[in-house]
Amino acid sequence: MALMIRSSAIHAAGCYTTSSIRKGSRVAEYTGHLMTKEEADKRYENSPVTYLFGLGDGSMVIDGHSLTMFINHSCAANCETEEIDGHVYVTAIRNIKAGEEITYDYCLYDGGDEEANCNCGTKHCRKTMYSATEVKSRKKKARLAGKKPAKKSKGTTNRKGQRLK
């Protein structure tokens, strides 16, 4: 199987296959310098773009400056990632036709207040690269932060608004 980088409608450049790929096949390995999350946060503090891939509990990351950095996110991806013994593999979750862009769901979970808008344009697009779990968590936090403090009551009322003693 051969992969190539070319323009992508999803985001600038993307990774494409030049031959068909069978479901279950390993497409690529996400490789790069291994570092702690703290090191990565310090290194990329002022950088708008990173290619970090969290391992295990997220305390270690791969700084992925390799071919795999061009694999774009999609909410309807044709691949997924799997971590095996500290290695991250991109694996086809369906048959992929020659010429098709390789994608996986980034399932982002750690971006502070930053937005991570999705441009995949698929029918069921979440409009974000954050995982469904992270989206729910952020909505809950926003809802809780947006609640107005309860006004001090001048007495208790029932459901009809009648004052109780």
Disulfide bonds with the S-S distance in Angstrom:
none
